[in-house]
Amino acid sequence: MRCDVAQVFGLYSSTYMIVIISIDRCMAIMDPMSKNRGPRRVKVMIGVAWLLSVVLSLPQVRETPTSIGCTAIDFNASTNLV
């Protein structure tokens, strides 16, 4: 997996995980006395988030040329700001 695809996948997956946490907390607050369906529901929601992340990252594979490689950012590089 190329870096650009991994970045897009990470963007989608982190966003969907935050949405899942919000939905799970909302369900727990709205119906706190429900049977313990939480673990199964969360597994299904995480699976859906990963699936959506993969599917929505696939166009990035087709759109980017294969010659683009990973680039590293050097945060320790000294720069003259004066």
C-alpha positions in Angstrom: 0.0 0.0 0.0 1.4 3.3 -1.0 1.7 6.2 1.5 -0.9 8.4 -0.2 -3.5 5.5 0.0 -2.5 4.8 3.6 -3.0 8.5 4.5 -6.5 8.6 2.9 -7.4 5.3 4.6 -6.2 6.6 7.9 -8.2 9.8 7.4 -11.4 7.8 6.7 -10.9 5.2 9.4 -10.1 7.7 12.2 -13.2 9.8 11.2 -15.5 6.7 11.2 -14.1 5.5 14.5 -15.0 8.8 16.1 -18.5 8.5 14.7 -18.8 5.0 16.0 -17.8 6.1 19.5 -20.3 8.9 19.4 -23.1 6.6 18.2 -22.2 3.9 20.8 -22.2 6.5 23.6 -25.5 7.9 22.4 -27.1 4.4 22.4 -25.7 3.7 25.9 -27.2 6.9 27.3 -30.6 6.6 25.6 -31.1 3.0 26.7 -28.9 2.2 29.6 -30.9 -0.8 30.8 -30.9 -2.7 27.6 -29.4 -6.2 27.3 -25.7 -6.5 26.8 -25.7 -6.1 23.1 -22.9 -3.6 23.2 -19.9 -5.8 22.3 -21.5 -7.4 19.3 -22.9 -4.0 18.1 -19.5 -2.4 18.4 -17.8 -5.2 16.5 -20.3 -4.8 13.7 -19.9 -1.0 13.7 -16.1 -1.3 13.6 -16.3 -3.8 10.7 -18.5 -1.4 8.8 -16.1 1.5 9.5 -13.1 -0.5 8.2 -15.1 -1.6 5.1 -16.2 2.0 4.3 -12.6 3.2 4.8 -11.2 0.6 2.4 -13.9 1.2 -0.2 -13.6 5.0 -0.1 -9.7 4.7 -0.3 -9.8 2.6 -3.5 -10.2 5.6 -5.9 -7.0 7.0 -4.6 -5.2 3.9 -5.9 -6.4 4.5 -9.4 -5.9 8.2 -9.4 -2.3 8.5 -8.3 0.6 7.6 -10.5 2.8 4.7 -9.4 6.0 6.8 -9.4 5.0 8.7 -6.3 6.8 7.4 -3.3 6.7 7.9 0.5 8.1 11.2 1.7 9.5 11.7 5.2 9.1 14.9 7.1 12.1 15.9 9.2 10.8 17.8 12.2 14.3 18.2 13.6 15.7 20.1 10.6 17.2 23.3 11.6 15.7 26.3 9.8 16.7 30.0 9.9 13.6 31.9 11.0 15.5 35.2 11.4 
